[in-house]
């Protein structure tokens, strides 16, 4: 097991300061003898060296850690964004600590409190509730905080978002070029990002003169495969057959919807037009026409990280909101 500076000092009999000078390559500057340097370096070569982060944090008053609170890492979008943000943190020798709230306000509050108590140097949150903001203000923390994915109207913290309205508008337009109408299955319908997607869907329906656009939308409180199954089950029961075209608010909802069609009907008709928010290479395996919206996780992570380090660098916040465009992807059209 690697040794700390304190352990190396005790084992070699030299002071902690001397050990630090040798480790930092400052032996000549502080006139440490070649014999002393060799003894310390030989000991480290055999036993290794590890930084005592607890002691370092107390001395420097920073932990070199960033807290990251997301709803669900089973969601491919959040997993990819976490990966992109982790790479940016690593380049600055920062450790990303990730906690999932599972869309549970109590778990979210606990995660935020625990991360702040551990002394994180910054906090990135995809909030699952409006109450997150006042609770953060109550803490009166000076830790830089950035919200992302959901806009609950915070003027106190910078917020980084995908352009969900435009994404919903463009995907629905493309779907309606192929079919005369389209159903929209939405999980976690109260989320601001899902509400923006619904507005985009409704606007595209209105452009096509589809007055019952609202009746084509089906809502569930959860973003999950079970929500997708539930929504598709009700839709098939009402139509007495699978829909000719449908789109989903997430890949999890799409997975559940396809499971339900297979279970209830026996097979998935390859003529069904499918749309979904977020993209995955597994969609390439479907014989169906597929339209998807890919959020730019790399660009989102870069914007989030830039907003996070602005206060650390002594800069003023550049803007309250950053909106990142999405990309439309079409398969078999």
HELIX and SHEET records of a PDB file:
HELIX    1   1 UNK A    5  UNK A   12  1                                   8    
HELIX    2   2 UNK A   16  UNK A   23  1                                   8    
HELIX    3   3 UNK A   34  UNK A   47  1                                  14    
HELIX    4   4 UNK A   53  UNK A   60  1                                   8    
HELIX    5   5 UNK A   76  UNK A   91  1                                  16    
HELIX    6   6 UNK A  105  UNK A  117  1                                  13    
HELIX    7   7 UNK A  131  UNK A  139  1                                   9    
HELIX    8   8 UNK A  164  UNK A  178  1                                  15    
HELIX    9   9 UNK A  192  UNK A  207  1                                  16    
HELIX   10  10 UNK A  213  UNK A  216  5                                   4    
HELIX   11  11 UNK A  225  UNK A  239  1                                  15    
HELIX   12  12 UNK A  251  UNK A  265  1                                  15    
HELIX   13  13 UNK A  281  UNK A  285  5                                   5    
HELIX   14  14 UNK A  297  UNK A  312  1                                  16    
SHEET    1   A 6 UNK A  95  UNK A 100  0                                        
SHEET    2   A 6 UNK A  65  UNK A  70  1                                        
SHEET    3   A 6 UNK A 122  UNK A 125  1                                        
SHEET    4   A 6 UNK A 144  UNK A 148  1                                        
SHEET    5   A 6 UNK A 158  UNK A 162  1                                        
SHEET    6   A 6 UNK A 321  UNK A 324  1                                        
SHEET    1   B 6 UNK A 217  UNK A 219  0                                        
SHEET    2   B 6 UNK A 183  UNK A 186  1                                        
SHEET    3   B 6 UNK A 245  UNK A 248  1                                        
SHEET    4   B 6 UNK A 273  UNK A 277  1                                        
SHEET    5   B 6 UNK A 290  UNK A 294  1                                        
SHEET    6   B 6 UNK A 327  UNK A 331 -1                                        
END                                                                             
